[in-house]
Amino acid sequence: MEIEKSLFDNLQEFFGFDTFKGDQEAIITNLLNKKDTFVIMPTGGGKSICYQLPALMSEGTAIVISPLIALMKNQVDQLRAFGGTDSIAHFLNSSLNKGDITRVKQDVSSGKTKLLYVAPESLAKEENVQFLRQIKVSFVAVDEAHCISEWGHDFRPEYRKIRQVINGIGEGIPIIALTATATPKVQSDIRKNLQMNDAVLFKSSFNRSNLYYEVRTKKNVIKEIVKFIKSNSGKTGIIYCLSRKKVEEIAEVLNINGIRALPYHAGLDAKTRADTQDKFLMEDVDVIVATIAFGMGIDKPDVRYVIHHDIPKSMEGYYQETGRAGRDGGEGYCLAFYSEKDVEKLTKFMKDKPVSEREIGTQILKEVIDYSESSVCRRKQILHYFGERFDEMGCNNMCDNCRAQKTYFDGEQSLLEVLNFIKNEGGKFDDHHIINVLIGQNNQPISAYKHDQHPLFGKGKENGVNYWNSLIRQAELNDFVKKDIDHYGLLQLTEGGKKYINNPYPLKFILNRPMEKAEDDGGDEVVQGSSALDAELLKMLKELRKKIAKQKSLPPFVIFQDPSLDEMCMLYPITLEELKQVQGVGAGKAVKFGAPFVELIKAYVEEKDIDRPQDLIVKSTANKSALKVSIIQNIDRKIGLEDIASSKGISYEDMLKEVESIVNSGTKLNLSYFVDEMIDQDRQDEVYDYFKTAEVDSIEEALNVLGEADYSFEDIQLMRIKFMSELGN
């Protein structure tokens, strides 16, 4: 019970959450008990807390191995905000100079640093290994662990040396490996390579029930994309392309067609890429056209569609990229365009690779081809790829295949022929070879194994390749056969397949539709939100949110997220009290941003003579007034804002927002004791004079005028609070 109690206290104190999500609590307890831990959790499932919280609670420093500099910086910034001090988390990578590195090592040695983020390349450097030997390492977290496996979609050789380096640092250091995508093969690779065969596995479902999946034939693709985006006006999306050239071309076409779009790829300089991400977050641009690099380092919850202009190289890549959509649980439309030419291009890319890598790449690509060409539930196929069984009834028509008209065929006899062939031939052949036998396609491997003399040779010719492809794909999805991935896709019988041979029963299979889909095949249907929503009001609220966001220099979703606006369009709150009961609003946001929203809704309700739902469902919201009272009392006692934030388990930035909210609601606070400690008198006077004459209270505008080199955002925000408190209250 000791761990359990302190776990919840620490969760509340550091991250401000009252409850754990999914397996988080069990994962953290396992790691705190010094046991190796393996976590497979989809994007947005809360992986980071699984190692951040135990690191903050453990003696020593946790080493976090992460592949992307942008991701490291993002997480370190967040941890510093939560922890209240810069020394609590650091990163060690190629972006630091010698002075920076010395500072990091001093903080780690003195025991101030609880998490040290390193790239695998930096970890392997001899001077870093020597340094880490001298400190107390609480555990090692390997983030994006699929990079270990050559079967992963982002193979990195440095990841394969991690175990060796850990052994060089010290004995008995627990490891937690985390990934958002891992097939059974990748899982086994990770365990083997990190020598963590006894690790406890925690695996969450990969099902994202709010995402709608569709694959279309690549015909008039740019026209189709423009049409799709125009029919989803006002929503944000990402388009993925394989080449930089195509990225530039499509971004240009979209802009010509009146769609605000920007390109994003590795050929652009770092500042341009950062500006592009900011514009996307701030909704100054609706669409990003990108190579696969985009979206990994940002967390925009309301991306409403992800389009693949080119079919992706792997199912892992496809799952990660479509996973950028609908992270707030709202609508997410995943549209991919498929053509055999794309497949030929991707196959050419692999020509110069070593044989083993080429074979693996071919297998990975074949999964994407099967997914694209099959008429079976898309969700079932995605989840099967990640080793998860799924009944397609649970898809709820959230993919094009489940919505389409299907052609069924009786497959009992054909399935028995395939299963018996696999059994009698000892599981030595892939689907391509077996289909060639059945349709009578004689080639070198067929004659080499004398399969041109096999009783089945040519027996299934009149059924055609599509029939046999459909049957074998579904035999695999329904667990009659499995691919032996270690041996390049050879088909083998499962227990289910063996039982079926001994005890067959009638079975229906779905025939794959030809890829040339008819124009009226449901291709342009867009998944709509709840029919109860008032679309006209929703548009007005979004425009208001954008206007306020611009004024406050905040991303629109920081004001209110989409689900909150949706609920306003069903409940029509016309007072701040009613607004507080809307999902995701609460007292703080209602006070800070709510007035114009309730005014707009009230005027709209009167004009349209709308009957509002009389009984608003009261949702329990966190009691923020108690927090505000406590902050005011602590400020009266002249306790530093950073210390108050730390004691309340909120970040310094959130602390400033709370204090700002208190001041904006009319309470006068004496903050001089803290401001004097943070900013010298001359700089205080300069900011004060600026705000006296400024036309807007924008912090960015102040930074532009006063100089970013001399002031931080927080300095200006703090001075703005003092200014408002003294002159406004």
N, C-alpha and C positions, 0 to 999 in steps of 0.2 A: 504493500500500500504506500510505502514511502515514495518510491519512484513515481507511482501514479499521481499522488498528491502534488509533488513538485513539478511533474510534467505539466499539469493543467495550470498551475501557478505561473510557470515559466512561459507557457504558450500565451497566456493572457498578458504577462509582463513584457515579453519581447515583441510579440507580433499582434497583440490586441484581439486575438480570436478566443471565443469561449469554448469551442468544441473542435475536435479533430475531424478530419475528412477521411472516409474510407479506412484504409489500413495504417494510416500515419502513426497512430498511437502504438500499435503492435510492432511496427518497424523500428520506431525510436527506442522502445523498451528493449527490443532484441539487440540493438546496437549498444545501448548503455550497459547491457549485460556482457559486453565485449565479444559478441558472436558475429561471425561473418554474415552479411545480409545482402540479398539480391532483390532489387526492386524493379519491376516492370510496370510502368504506369503511363497511360497516355498523356499527351500534351495537355496542360491545364489541370492535371490531377493533383498538383501540390507536392511534386517531388522534392523541391529545394528544402522545405521545412524538415524533411526526413533526415537531412544531415546537418542543417543549420542549427536546429534546436538542440540536438545532443551535443554538438560542438560547443555551444554556449554554456551547456550544463556540465561539461567534462573538464577534468584537469588537463592542462596542456593545450596544444594547438592541433586542430584537424587540418590535414592536407587535402585540398579539393582539386582533383585533376580535371581540367575543363578544356575543350578544344578551341573555343572562340574567345578572342580578346574582348569583343563587344559584350559577350555574355558575362565574362568575369567582371568587367567594369560595372555593368548593370547591377549584378548581385552584390558587389562590394559596396556600391553607393547605397543600396537599399539597407544592407546590414548596418552601415554606419548611421543611417537615419534611425533605424530601430534602436541600436545600441547607444546612440548619443555621443560616441567618440570615434574619431578616425582610426585609432589604433586597433579597434576590435576586429577589423578585417582588412586584409591586404591582398594584392596580387603580385606575382613575380613572373614577369614575362618580357618579351623583347621590346615592349614599348617604354621600359624604364631606363633612365640613365644611371650612372654609377652612384650618384648622391642619393637617388631614390632607393636604390637597392640597399645601400648602407642603412638608411632610415628604416626600411622594412625589417631588415635583419635585427636591428636594435630593438624594435618593438616586439618582435617574436621572442628574442632572447630574454627580454625582461618580463615575459609572461602576459603582456597586455593583449596579444593577438590570439583570438580564439579560432579564426579561420584564415588559412593561407591558400589562395587560389594559384595554381601553377599550370602552365601548359606542359604536355608530356615532354616536349623538347627541353624546356627549362629544368624539369625535374631530373632529367638524365645527366645534366652537367655536373662534372666531378665536384666543383666548388660548392654547388648546392647540396649534393649528397653529403659532403663533409659537414656542412653547416647543420643539416637536418639531423645528423647523428648526435649532435650536441644538445638537442632540445627534446622536450617531452612531447611525443606525437600521440594524441588521443586516439585517432583512427585515420584511415585514408578513405576518401570518397572518390570513386571513379565515375564522373558524370559522363553522359553520352557514351556509355560503355559499349554500345554496338560498334563503335569505331575500332574495337579490338579485333573484330571478326572480318576476315576477307569477304564474308558473306553479307556483312552489313553494307548499307548504301553509302557509307562514307569511310572506307577502309583507310586507316593511318598506321603505318608500320611502327611509329614510336609508341603507340598504345600497346603493342605486343611485348614491349620491354618493361612494362610497369612493375610486374611481379619481381623481376630481377632487381630493379632499383629499390623497391620496398625492402626486399631481403637485405640489401646493403645498408639500409637506414637503421633497422633494428628488428628484433625478434618479437613474434606474438602480437604484431599490430593488427587490430581488426580492420576488415575492409567492408565497405558498402559500395556495391556497383549499382548504377541506376541507368535506365534507358527508357525511351518512350516507344521504341519499336524493336521487337526481337522475336524472330521466328524460333521454333524449337532448335533449329540448327545453330543459330546465332547464340541462343542461350547456352548451349552445350560448349560452344567455342569460348565464350566468356568465362564460364566456370573452369574449363580446362586451363586456359591461359593464365588466369589469376590464381590458380591452384586453390579454388574455394568450393570444392565439391560438396563440402558439408554445409555450405551456406543455406540459411532458411530463405526460401523463395516466397516473395509476396507479389502476386500478379493480379492487377486490376483488369476489368473487362476493357477491351479495345472499342467497344461499341459506342459510337457517337450518334445517339438516336435522333438528334435534331438536324443532322446533315442529310441532304438529298443528293444522291449520286446519279449522274447521267453520262453516257458516252455517245457521241454522235460521229457519223462518218465525216471526214474532213472534206467538205464541199463548200465552196464560197466562204471559207472560214472567217475571213476578216469581216465580210458583210454580216455573217451570223453573229460574230462577237459584238459588232456595233449595234445590231438589232437587239441583242440580249441586254446590253448595258442600257440602251435607251428605254427598254421596257422595265428596267429596274432603276429608274432615275432617282437620284437622291441617296442611293445606297453606295457603300464603298466596297471595292473588290481588288483582287490581285490576279494578274494574268501571268502565267509562267511560260517561258519559251526556252528552247535549248540553246539558241545562239544569241550573242550580243547584237548582231546585225538585225535579227528579227525583232528583238526587244525595241531597238531604236525605231524601226520601221512601223511597228504597230502603235507605239506611243504617238508617233507623228500623225498617223491616220486617225487615231481617236481624237486628237486635238483639232484636226481639220473638221471633224464631225461634231465639234462642240462639246466634247467630253474632256474634262480636266484630267489629264494623265501625265505621268512622268516615267522616264526609264530608270532602271536600277540594275547595275551589273558591276563586276569587279574591275572593268576598264575605266570607271569613273573615279575621280580622286575622292579621298576620305571625306572632305568637307562637303562635296556635292552629295555624297551618299547620306551623310548625316542630315543635311538640309532636306533631302527628299523624304527621309523618314519622319522628320519633324512636320513637314507639310502634310503628310498623310495622317499623322496623329491629330493635327490641328484642323483637318478637313478642308485645307486650302486646295487639296487635290483629291479626286474621288477614286482614281484607279492608278495602281502601280503596275507597270509592265516590267517583269524581272526575270533574270536567270535564277537558279535555285538558291542563290545566296540570300535573297530577301526574306524578311519575316522572322528570322531566327532570333534576332536580338531585340525585337520589340514585342510589346504585348498590347495589341489593339483588340479589345473584346468584341467590337461590333463590325468585323469584316463580314459582309453578307454573301459574297460569292468568291469562289476561286475557280479560275478557268485555266485549263491546260491547253495551250495552243498546239503543243506537241505532246505526244504520249510520253510519260516519264520513263526513266531508265529502270526503275525498280518499284515494287509495291511499297517498300519502306519509304522511298522518296514521295510516292503518291500519297501515302497515309499522312506523312509529316506535313506535306504542302496543303492538302485539303484540310488538315487539322487547324490551319490558321483561321478557318471560317467558323463563325458562330460560337466563339469561345464564351460568350455570355449566356449560352443556352438558347439564344434566339435563332432565327432563320439562318441557314447556311446552305448555299446551293453550290454543288461541286460538279462542274461541267468539263468533260475532257473530249478533245477531238482526236480521232484515230485514223491513221492511214498506213497502208503497207509500206509506203515510201519512207515514213518515219522510222519504221522497223529496219528497213534497209540501211538508212543513215546510221542508226545506232549500232548495227552490226558492223558497218565499215569502221566506226570508231574503235572497235575492239580488235581489228585485224592485226595491229602491230604489238598487241600485248602478248606476254608469255602464254603458252598453251593452257596451263592450268587456270590462269586468270580469265582467259578467253572462254573456256568451258563454263566456268562459274558465271561469268557475265551473260552467256547465252542462256543458262538456266534461269537466271534472275529476270532476264528480258522475256523469256517464254511465259513466265507467270503473268506478266503485264499483258502479253498478247492474249493469253487464255481469258484473262479477266475482261478484256475489251471485246472479244468476239463472242463470249458466252451469253446466253439468254437467261441464265440463272440469276437469282437475287444477288445484286452487287454486294450488299452488306454481308451476306453469307460467305461470299468468296473472300472478301477482305479479312473477315474474322478467321476463316479457315487458314488463311496464309499465316496468321499469327498464332495458330494452334488452338483456336477457340471454336467450340461447336455452337452453332446458332440455328434456330428454327426460323425459316424465312417468314413465317406468319408474324414474327416479332418486328419485321421491317416496317409494317404498317403502310405499305405502298410508298415508302420513302426512297424508291429508286426507279429508274425508267423501266427496268426489266420486270419489276413487280407490277407496274401499271400497264404494261403492254399486253396485247393479245398474244396468247401462247399456243404453239402447236405441240401436242403431246404424241408420243409413240410408245407402243408396248416394247419394253426392253429386256424382258426376262431371258429369252433365248439368246439374244446377242450378248448380254452381260455374261451368261454362262460360258459362251464361246471364248470371250476375252479372259475371264478368270481362269478357265481351264488351260488356256494357252500359257498364261503367266505361271501357273502352277507346274505344268509339265516341262516348261523350258527353264525353270529354276530362277525366275525373276531377273533375267539377264538383259532385258530389252526395254527401251523407252516407248512412249506412246507412238512416236513417229514411225518406228520400225514395225510395231504391231499393226498400225493402220495400213502401212504398205503391204503387209502380208494379206490383210483382209480384202483390200481392193485390187490385189494382184499386180502391184507395181514392182516390177523386177529391177533390182539394182545390185551393186557389188556386195553390200552387206547381206542382202536377201539370199543371193546365190551362194555366198561364202558359207552361210549357215544351213544351206540346202532347204531354205524355207519356201523356195519356189516349188518344192515337191511336197510341202505340208498340206494335209487335207483341207485346211482353212484357206489356202492360197486362192485369192480371187473370189472367195465365197460371198463376200459382202460388197462386191463391186457395184451392184445396182443401187445399194443404199447411199453410196457416195461418201466422200471424206467428211463433209459437215455432220452427217449422221454419226459417224464413229467418233469424231472429235467431241460431239455433244455427249455421247454415251460415256466415254472414258473420263471426261472432265467431271461428270456427275457421279461416276463410280468413285472417283477420288474424294469429291466433296461429301459423299455419303458414307465414306469410311469402308468401302469394299477393297480399295487398293490404296497404297501410299507410294509417294516418290521417294526413292533413296537418294537424298540430296548429295550425300558424300560420294555417291557413284553416279553423278551427273544425270539424275532424273530417271534411273531405271525403276520400272514399276514392280512392286512386290505386293503379295496378298497380305491383308490385315486379318485379324481374327474374324472380323465381320465377313470378309470375302470367303474365308474357309468355311464358315458356317453356311453361307449362302449356297456354295457348291453342294453341300450335303443336304440342305433343306431349302430349295428355291421356292419363291413365291412371286405372283404377278407384280410387275413394277412398271410405272409410267415415267418416262423421261421427257424433258423439254428439248425440242429441236431448236438449235441456234438459228436466229433470224439471219438472213443474208445481211452483210454489213451495209449494203446500199439501202438505207432506210427510206421509206416513202416520206414525202414532204409532210403529210398530215399525221405522222407517227407520234404525236404528243411531244415533239422535240422542243417546241417553244413554250410549253406550259411552265409557268413559274410557280413555285410553292408560295402560296399566300399565307399571311398571318391569320390570326383568329378573325372569323367573320364578324365578331362582335365589336371589332375596333371601328372607331369613327375616323375614317381615312382623312377627311377634310381637316378635322381638328388636329390629327397627328401631324399633318404637314405644317400647320400653323405653329404647333409646339416645337417642332424641329427647327423652324426658322427662328423662333424666339431663342431657343437654346443656343443656336449658332451665333446669334447677335450678342447674347450675354457672354458667351465663350470668348468672342472677339474682344469685348470690352475688358474681360478679366484675364485675357491672355492665358486661357486654360483650354485643354482639349475639351470638345463638347461633352464627351462621356464622363468627364469629371463633374460637370454640373449635375446631370441626371443621365443614367444609362437608358438604353432603348426599352428594356422591360418596364421601367418606371413610367416612361411616356405612354407606353401601350396601356398600362393600368389606368393612367389619368384619363385616357380616351374611353374607358369603360365605366369608371366611377364618377367622373366629372366633379372633382373636389373644388369647392368654391371658397373655402376658408383655409388658413394655414393649419388649423387643427385637423381638418379632414385630410389635407395634403400629407401631414406627418404619418398617416396610416398607410400611405401608398408604399408598396414594396420598394426598398432601396432608398427611401427618402429620410425618414427620421427627423428629429427636432432640429438638429444642427443645420442640415441642408434646407429644411423648410424655411428657417429664419434667414439663412444666408441668400438663398436663390429663389425662394418660393413666391414672393409677392407678385411679380409680373406674370407668373404662370397662373396663379389663381384668379388674377384680374382678367386675363385673357379668357380663361375657361368660363368665368362668371358671365362676361359679356357675350360669349358664344352661346351659352345655355339660354340666356334671355332672348337673344336674337332668333335662335332656332326653335324656341319654345320646347326645350327638351325635358322630358320627364326623367329626372335622375333616379338611380337606384336609391331607395329611401334609407336602407340600412347598410352603411359602409361596414365591410368586414374588418374588424379591428385586428391588426397583426401586432404581435408583440415586437417592440423595437427596443434596442439597448437604451438604458436610461442615461441619456447624455447630460441631463441637467445636474446630476450628482457630480459628474466629472467637472462641469463648469464651476460649480460651487467650490469644489476642492482646489481648482486652479486659482480662483480669486483669493481663497484663504492663504494658499502658499505664496502668492505674489505679495500679499499684505505682510507675510513674515519674511519677505525679501530673499526667497529661495530662488536660485538660478533657474531659468526656463529649461535648460538642458537637464538639470537634476530632476525637475518636476516631470519632464517628458519620460525620463528613464524610470522613475518610480511608478508612472502610470502605464508603462509598456507601450508608449507611442513614440513615433519619431519626432525629432526636433522640428522638422517641417510641419508635421501634423499639429504639433504643439502651437506653432506660430498661427496655424489656421484656426485652432480653437480660441487662442487669445484674440485673434483678429475678429472672430465671430462674436466674442464677448463684447469687444469694444464697439463693433458695428451695431450691436443691439442696444447700445446706449449706456453701457457701464464704463465709468472712468477708472483707469488703472494707473498706478504710479510705477512706471517701469524704469525710471532713471537709474536705479541701483544696478540693473542688469545691462542697460544700454551703455552706461559709462565704462563698464568692464570690457565690453565687446568693441566699442568704437571710440576713438579719441575725439576730443571736443571740437577741433577744427573741422573734422569730417562730418560730425553731427550737424554743426552749423550750416555746412555747405548743403547737405541733404534737406535740412529744414527750410533753408532759403529757396531751394529748388521747388519744394512742394507748395510753398506759399504762392508762387507765381505760375505753377504748372496748370495747364488746362485739363489734363487727364491724370488719374492717379496710377497710371500703368507703371509697373516696376521696370519693364523692358525699356520704356521711353526714358525713364530716369537713368537707367544704366547706359543708354546711348549717349545721353547728354553728359553724365558725370564721369563716364569711363569705366569699362568693365575691369580694367587692370587695377583700379583703386578700390572697387566695392564688389562684394558678392551679392547675389540675389537676396540672400537672407538678411544681409546688412540693411538693404533698402526696405525690405518688407518690415523689418523690426522698427526702422525709423518711421515708416508710414503708419504703423500701429500707434507709435508714441504721438505722432503728429495728430492723427485722428482722435486719439484719446484726449489730448490736451485742448485741441481746438474745436472738436466736434461734440464733446460730451460735457 
